[in-house]
Amino acid sequence: MENMRIYVTSAVPEAALAVIDGLKGVSAGEGLITGAGESRPEENSLVLFYQAEGGGKGEVRIPFSSVAMVDEGVHVATMKRTMGVG
């Protein structure tokens, strides 16, 4: 499970983001949703997890059609440049 930053399309109303922002463990507003989640291609959605009332885990599904871009929280990345043999 990664910490995700999900940039939604302009078709997603701020009222919907305000509701998501009220969930414990997720923040949302101004076209950006942040929280722990995962991609579920078989459901055509991203799933964000939040702390539900009573201590359980809740899920919010964001359809791919509402997503403009996702940053899945890469923590460490390295790149090594190699020279080909000519």
N, CA, C and O atoms as a GROMACS GRO file, in nm:
protein
  344
    1MET      N    1   0.085  -0.116   0.000
    1MET     CA    2   0.000   0.000   0.000
    1MET      C    3   0.090   0.124   0.000
    1MET      O    4   0.178   0.137   0.084
    2GLU      N    5   0.067   0.211  -0.094
    2GLU     CA    6   0.149   0.330  -0.110
    2GLU      C    7   0.074   0.454  -0.065
    2GLU      O    8  -0.049   0.458  -0.064
    3ASN      N    9   0.150   0.557  -0.027
    3ASN     CA   10   0.090   0.688  -0.007
    3ASN      C   11   0.075   0.749  -0.145
    3ASN      O   12   0.172   0.760  -0.219
    4MET      N   13  -0.045   0.788  -0.179
    4MET     CA   14  -0.074   0.837  -0.314
    4MET      C   15  -0.117   0.983  -0.310
    4MET      O   16  -0.181   1.030  -0.216
    5ARG      N   17  -0.080   1.052  -0.416
    5ARG     CA   18  -0.135   1.185  -0.445
    5ARG      C   19  -0.210   1.168  -0.576
    5ARG      O   20  -0.152   1.136  -0.679
    6ILE      N   21  -0.340   1.189  -0.570
    6ILE     CA   22  -0.425   1.169  -0.687
    6ILE      C   23  -0.478   1.305  -0.731
    6ILE      O   24  -0.549   1.373  -0.657
    7TYR      N   25  -0.441   1.343  -0.851
    7TYR     CA   26  -0.491   1.467  -0.910
    7TYR      C   27  -0.613   1.430  -0.993
    7TYR      O   28  -0.603   1.353  -1.088
    8VAL      N   29  -0.727   1.485  -0.957
    8VAL     CA   30  -0.852   1.449  -1.025
    8VAL      C   31  -0.883   1.550  -1.135
    8VAL      O   32  -0.830   1.661  -1.138
    9THR      N   33  -0.969   1.509  -1.226
    9THR     CA   34  -1.009   1.596  -1.336
    9THR      C   35  -1.098   1.709  -1.284
    9THR      O   36  -1.150   1.702  -1.173
   10SER      N   37  -1.114   1.809  -1.365
   10SER     CA   38  -1.197   1.923  -1.326
   10SER      C   39  -1.345   1.886  -1.318
   10SER      O   40  -1.425   1.963  -1.266
   11ALA      N   41  -1.383   1.768  -1.368
   11ALA     CA   42  -1.522   1.722  -1.361
   11ALA      C   43  -1.561   1.679  -1.219
   11ALA      O   44  -1.679   1.666  -1.189
   12VAL      N   45  -1.461   1.657  -1.132
   12VAL     CA   46  -1.490   1.617  -0.993
   12VAL      C   47  -1.520   1.743  -0.913
   12VAL      O   48  -1.434   1.830  -0.900
   13PRO      N   49  -1.641   1.754  -0.859
   13PRO     CA   50  -1.679   1.876  -0.786
   13PRO      C   51  -1.606   1.888  -0.652
   13PRO      O   52  -1.575   1.788  -0.588
   14GLU      N   53  -1.582   2.011  -0.612
   14GLU     CA   54  -1.518   2.036  -0.482
   14GLU      C   55  -1.603   1.981  -0.367
   14GLU      O   56  -1.550   1.945  -0.263
   15ALA      N   57  -1.734   1.976  -0.386
   15ALA     CA   58  -1.822   1.920  -0.282
   15ALA      C   59  -1.788   1.773  -0.256
   15ALA      O   60  -1.789   1.729  -0.141
   16ALA      N   61  -1.757   1.699  -0.360
   16ALA     CA   62  -1.718   1.558  -0.344
   16ALA      C   63  -1.584   1.549  -0.272
   16ALA      O   64  -1.565   1.463  -0.186
   17LEU      N   65  -1.492   1.637  -0.307
   17LEU     CA   66  -1.361   1.638  -0.240
   17LEU      C   67  -1.377   1.675  -0.093
   17LEU      O   68  -1.303   1.624  -0.009
   18ALA      N   69  -1.470   1.762  -0.061
   18ALA     CA   70  -1.495   1.802   0.079
   18ALA      C   71  -1.543   1.682   0.161
   18ALA      O   72  -1.505   1.667   0.277
   19VAL      N   73  -1.626   1.598   0.102
   19VAL     CA   74  -1.673   1.478   0.172
   19VAL      C   75  -1.556   1.384   0.197
   19VAL      O   76  -1.542   1.329   0.307
   20ILE      N   77  -1.473   1.364   0.096
   20ILE     CA   78  -1.356   1.277   0.110
   20ILE      C   79  -1.261   1.334   0.215
   20ILE      O   80  -1.202   1.259   0.292
   21ASP      N   81  -1.246   1.465   0.217
   21ASP     CA   82  -1.157   1.530   0.313
   21ASP      C   83  -1.201   1.507   0.457
   21ASP      O   84  -1.119   1.513   0.549
   22GLY      N   85  -1.327   1.480   0.479
   22GLY     CA   86  -1.378   1.453   0.612
   22GLY      C   87  -1.346   1.314   0.665
   22GLY      O   88  -1.372   1.285   0.782
   23LEU      N   89  -1.290   1.228   0.581
   23LEU     CA   90  -1.256   1.092   0.623
   23LEU      C   91  -1.120   1.092   0.692
   23LEU      O   92  -1.026   1.157   0.647
   24LYS      N   93  -1.110   1.018   0.801
   24LYS     CA   94  -0.987   1.013   0.880
   24LYS      C   95  -0.877   0.938   0.803
   24LYS      O   96  -0.894   0.823   0.764
   25GLY      N   97  -0.764   1.006   0.783
   25GLY     CA   98  -0.651   0.945   0.714
   25GLY      C   99  -0.640   0.984   0.567
   25GLY      O  100  -0.546   0.943   0.499
   26VAL      N  101  -0.735   1.064   0.519
   26VAL     CA  102  -0.736   1.108   0.380
   26VAL      C  103  -0.754   1.260   0.381
   26VAL      O  104  -0.829   1.314   0.461
   27SER      N  105  -0.684   1.328   0.290
   27SER     CA  106  -0.708   1.471   0.275
   27SER      C  107  -0.739   1.498   0.128
   27SER      O  108  -0.686   1.432   0.038
   28ALA      N  109  -0.826   1.596   0.105
   28ALA     CA  110  -0.868   1.626  -0.031
   28ALA      C  111  -0.910   1.771  -0.042
   28ALA      O  112  -0.962   1.830   0.053
   29GLY      N  113  -0.887   1.827  -0.159
   29GLY     CA  114  -0.930   1.963  -0.188
   29GLY      C  115  -0.850   2.021  -0.303
   29GLY      O  116  -0.735   1.982  -0.326
   30GLU      N  117  -0.909   2.114  -0.373
   30GLU     CA  118  -0.847   2.184  -0.485
   30GLU      C  119  -0.790   2.087  -0.589
   30GLU      O  120  -0.681   2.109  -0.642
   31GLY      N  121  -0.864   1.981  -0.617
   31GLY     CA  122  -0.827   1.887  -0.723
   31GLY      C  123  -0.725   1.783  -0.683
   31GLY      O  124  -0.675   1.711  -0.770
   32LEU      N  125  -0.691   1.771  -0.555
   32LEU     CA  126  -0.589   1.677  -0.509
   32LEU      C  127  -0.643   1.594  -0.393
   32LEU      O  128  -0.703   1.648  -0.300
   33ILE      N  129  -0.621   1.463  -0.400
   33ILE     CA  130  -0.656   1.371  -0.291
   33ILE      C  131  -0.527   1.303  -0.247
   33ILE      O  132  -0.451   1.255  -0.331
   34THR      N  133  -0.502   1.297  -0.116
   34THR     CA  134  -0.382   1.236  -0.063
   34THR      C  135  -0.420   1.132   0.042
   34THR      O  136  -0.503   1.159   0.128
   35GLY      N  137  -0.359   1.013   0.033
   35GLY     CA  138  -0.384   0.909   0.132
   35GLY      C  139  -0.322   0.778   0.090
   35GLY      O  140  -0.264   0.768  -0.018
   36ALA      N  141  -0.335   0.679   0.176
   36ALA     CA  142  -0.282   0.546   0.148
   36ALA      C  143  -0.381   0.471   0.060
   36ALA      O  144  -0.501   0.475   0.084
   37GLY      N  145  -0.330   0.404  -0.042
   37GLY     CA  146  -0.420   0.332  -0.130
   37GLY      C  147  -0.348   0.244  -0.228
   37GLY      O  148  -0.227   0.220  -0.217
   38GLU      N  149  -0.424   0.196  -0.325
   38GLU     CA  150  -0.368   0.107  -0.427
   38GLU      C  151  -0.453   0.116  -0.554
   38GLU      O  152  -0.568   0.160  -0.552
   39SER      N  153  -0.392   0.074  -0.662
   39SER     CA  154  -0.462   0.070  -0.790
   39SER      C  155  -0.531  -0.066  -0.804
   39SER      O  156  -0.474  -0.169  -0.768
   40ARG      N  157  -0.652  -0.064  -0.854
   40ARG     CA  158  -0.726  -0.188  -0.881
   40ARG      C  159  -0.777  -0.186  -1.025
   40ARG      O  160  -0.892  -0.152  -1.050
   41PRO      N  161  -0.689  -0.221  -1.118
   41PRO     CA  162  -0.727  -0.217  -1.260
   41PRO      C  163  -0.849  -0.302  -1.292
   41PRO      O  164  -0.926  -0.268  -1.382
   42GLU      N  165  -0.867  -0.414  -1.221
   42GLU     CA  166  -0.982  -0.500  -1.248
   42GLU      C  167  -1.114  -0.430  -1.215
   42GLU      O  168  -1.220  -0.470  -1.264
   43GLU      N  169  -1.108  -0.327  -1.131
   43GLU     CA  170  -1.226  -0.248  -1.095
   43GLU      C  171  -1.226  -0.112  -1.165
   43GLU      O  172  -1.317  -0.031  -1.143
   44ASN      N  173  -1.126  -0.086  -1.248
   44ASN     CA  174  -1.110   0.043  -1.315
   44ASN      C  175  -1.111   0.158  -1.215
   44ASN      O  176  -1.174   0.261  -1.238
   45SER      N  177  -1.040   0.139  -1.103
   45SER     CA  178  -1.041   0.243  -1.000
   45SER      C  179  -0.914   0.240  -0.915
   45SER      O  180  -0.838   0.143  -0.914
   46LEU      N  181  -0.896   0.351  -0.844
   46LEU     CA  182  -0.798   0.360  -0.738
   46LEU      C  183  -0.875   0.348  -0.608
   46LEU      O  184  -0.987   0.399  -0.598
   47VAL      N  185  -0.818   0.280  -0.509
   47VAL     CA  186  -0.884   0.263  -0.381
   47VAL      C  187  -0.800   0.333  -0.274
   47VAL      O  188  -0.680   0.308  -0.261
   48LEU      N  189  -0.864   0.421  -0.199
   48LEU     CA  190  -0.802   0.486  -0.085
   48LEU      C  191  -0.859   0.427   0.042
   48LEU      O  192  -0.978   0.398   0.050
   49PHE      N  193  -0.773   0.409   0.142
   49PHE     CA  194  -0.816   0.352   0.269
   49PHE      C  195  -0.825   0.462   0.373
   49PHE      O  196  -0.742   0.554   0.375
   50TYR      N  197  -0.924   0.454   0.459
   50TYR     CA  198  -0.940   0.550   0.568
   50TYR      C  199  -0.980   0.475   0.693
   50TYR      O  200  -1.024   0.360   0.687
   51GLN      N  201  -0.966   0.541   0.806
   51GLN     CA  202  -1.004   0.483   0.935
   51GLN      C  203  -1.152   0.507   0.957
   51GLN      O  204  -1.196   0.621   0.972
   52ALA      N  205  -1.229   0.400   0.958
   52ALA     CA  206  -1.373   0.411   0.974
   52ALA      C  207  -1.410   0.421   1.123
   52ALA      O  208  -1.329   0.390   1.211
   53GLU      N  209  -1.531   0.466   1.147
   53GLU     CA  210  -1.579   0.472   1.285
   53GLU      C  211  -1.578   0.332   1.344
   53GLU      O  212  -1.611   0.235   1.276
   54GLY      N  213  -1.542   0.321   1.470
   54GLY     CA  214  -1.537   0.192   1.535
   54GLY      C  215  -1.403   0.121   1.516
   54GLY      O  216  -1.387   0.007   1.560
   55GLY      N  217  -1.307   0.187   1.452
   55GLY     CA  218  -1.174   0.131   1.438
   55GLY      C  219  -1.149   0.046   1.316
   55GLY      O  220  -1.038  -0.004   1.298
   56GLY      N  221  -1.248   0.028   1.231
   56GLY     CA  222  -1.229  -0.053   1.111
   56GLY      C  223  -1.164   0.027   0.999
   56GLY      O  224  -1.132   0.145   1.015
   57LYS      N  225  -1.145  -0.040   0.886
   57LYS     CA  226  -1.086   0.024   0.769
   57LYS      C  227  -1.193   0.041   0.663
   57LYS      O  228  -1.263  -0.054   0.628
   58GLY      N  229  -1.205   0.162   0.612
   58GLY     CA  230  -1.300   0.190   0.505
   58GLY      C  231  -1.225   0.210   0.374
   58GLY      O  232  -1.104   0.231   0.373
   59GLU      N  233  -1.299   0.204   0.265
   59GLU     CA  234  -1.240   0.222   0.132
   59GLU      C  235  -1.322   0.322   0.051
   59GLU      O  236  -1.446   0.323   0.057
   60VAL      N  237  -1.251   0.406  -0.024
   60VAL     CA  238  -1.314   0.497  -0.119
   60VAL      C  239  -1.258   0.461  -0.256
   60VAL      O  240  -1.137   0.453  -0.274
   61ARG      N  241  -1.347   0.440  -0.352
   61ARG     CA  242  -1.304   0.408  -0.488
   61ARG      C  243  -1.315   0.533  -0.575
   61ARG      O  244  -1.418   0.601  -0.577
   62ILE      N  245  -1.207   0.560  -0.647
   62ILE     CA  246  -1.205   0.673  -0.739
   62ILE      C  247  -1.189   0.615  -0.879
   62ILE      O  248  -1.086   0.556  -0.910
   63PRO      N  249  -1.289   0.631  -0.964
   63PRO     CA  250  -1.282   0.572  -1.098
   63PRO      C  251  -1.169   0.634  -1.180
   63PRO      O  252  -1.142   0.754  -1.171
   64PHE      N  253  -1.104   0.551  -1.260
   64PHE     CA  254  -0.996   0.600  -1.347
   64PHE      C  255  -1.042   0.717  -1.432
   64PHE      O  256  -0.961   0.804  -1.464
   65SER      N  257  -1.170   0.721  -1.470
   65SER     CA  258  -1.219   0.829  -1.555
   65SER      C  259  -1.214   0.964  -1.485
   65SER      O  260  -1.221   1.068  -1.551
   66SER      N  261  -1.202   0.966  -1.352
   66SER     CA  262  -1.194   1.091  -1.275
   66SER      C  263  -1.051   1.131  -1.241
   66SER      O  264  -1.029   1.235  -1.180
   67VAL      N  265  -0.955   1.048  -1.280
   67VAL     CA  266  -0.815   1.070  -1.243
   67VAL      C  267  -0.739   1.134  -1.358
   67VAL      O  268  -0.743   1.088  -1.472
   68ALA      N  269  -0.669   1.244  -1.326
   68ALA     CA  270  -0.583   1.308  -1.425
   68ALA      C  271  -0.440   1.256  -1.415
   68ALA      O  272  -0.376   1.232  -1.517
   69MET      N  273  -0.390   1.237  -1.291
   69MET     CA  274  -0.253   1.191  -1.271
   69MET      C  275  -0.241   1.134  -1.130
   69MET      O  276  -0.312   1.178  -1.038
   70VAL      N  277  -0.152   1.035  -1.112
   70VAL     CA  278  -0.129   0.975  -0.980
   70VAL      C  279   0.020   0.971  -0.952
   70VAL      O  280   0.100   0.930  -1.036
   71ASP      N  281   0.056   1.014  -0.832
   71ASP     CA  282   0.192   0.999  -0.782
   71ASP      C  283   0.183   0.895  -0.672
   71ASP      O  284   0.121   0.918  -0.568
   72GLU      N  285   0.245   0.778  -0.695
   72GLU     CA  286   0.232   0.667  -0.601
   72GLU      C  287   0.339   0.667  -0.493
   72GLU      O  288   0.363   0.564  -0.432
   73GLY      N  289   0.403   0.780  -0.469
   73GLY     CA  290   0.493   0.792  -0.355
   73GLY      C  291   0.621   0.711  -0.364
   73GLY      O  292   0.653   0.637  -0.271
   74VAL      N  293   0.693   0.724  -0.472
   74VAL     CA  294   0.821   0.655  -0.482
   74VAL      C  295   0.912   0.711  -0.375
   74VAL      O  296   0.934   0.832  -0.368
   75HIS      N  297   0.966   0.624  -0.291
   75HIS     CA  298   1.049   0.668  -0.180
   75HIS      C  299   1.197   0.678  -0.218
   75HIS      O  300   1.264   0.774  -0.181
   76VAL      N  301   1.246   0.579  -0.291
   76VAL     CA  302   1.387   0.577  -0.329
   76VAL      C  303   1.397   0.536  -0.474
   76VAL      O  304   1.337   0.436  -0.516
   77ALA      N  305   1.472   0.612  -0.550
   77ALA     CA  306   1.493   0.576  -0.690
   77ALA      C  307   1.638   0.602  -0.725
   77ALA      O  308   1.694   0.705  -0.686
   78THR      N  309   1.699   0.511  -0.796
   78THR     CA  310   1.838   0.531  -0.840
   78THR      C  311   1.844   0.504  -0.989
   78THR      O  312   1.765   0.427  -1.044
   79MET      N  313   1.939   0.568  -1.051
   79MET     CA  314   1.959   0.548  -1.193
   79MET      C  315   2.108   0.538  -1.218
   79MET      O  316   2.186   0.618  -1.165
   80LYS      N  317   2.147   0.443  -1.297
   80LYS     CA  318   2.287   0.426  -1.329
   80LYS      C  319   2.303   0.437  -1.480
   80LYS      O  320   2.236   0.368  -1.556
   81ARG      N  321   2.392   0.524  -1.521
   81ARG     CA  322   2.416   0.542  -1.664
   81ARG      C  323   2.523   0.442  -1.706
   81ARG      O  324   2.629   0.433  -1.644
   82THR      N  325   2.496   0.369  -1.810
   82THR     CA  326   2.594   0.273  -1.862
   82THR      C  327   2.628   0.307  -2.006
   82THR      O  328   2.545   0.361  -2.079
   83MET      N  329   2.745   0.277  -2.044
   83MET     CA  330   2.790   0.300  -2.181
   83MET      C  331   2.785   0.169  -2.258
   83MET      O  332   2.835   0.067  -2.211
   84GLY      N  333   2.725   0.171  -2.374
   84GLY     CA  334   2.720   0.051  -2.456
   84GLY      C  335   2.856   0.021  -2.520
   84GLY      O  336   2.938   0.111  -2.536
   85VAL      N  337   2.878  -0.102  -2.554
   85VAL     CA  338   3.003  -0.142  -2.621
   85VAL      C  339   2.983  -0.119  -2.770
   85VAL      O  340   2.889  -0.172  -2.829
   86GLY      N  341   3.073  -0.041  -2.831
   86GLY     CA  342   3.055  -0.004  -2.970
   86GLY      C  343   3.136  -0.075  -3.069
   86GLY      O  344   3.125  -0.048  -3.188
   0.00000   0.00000   0.00000
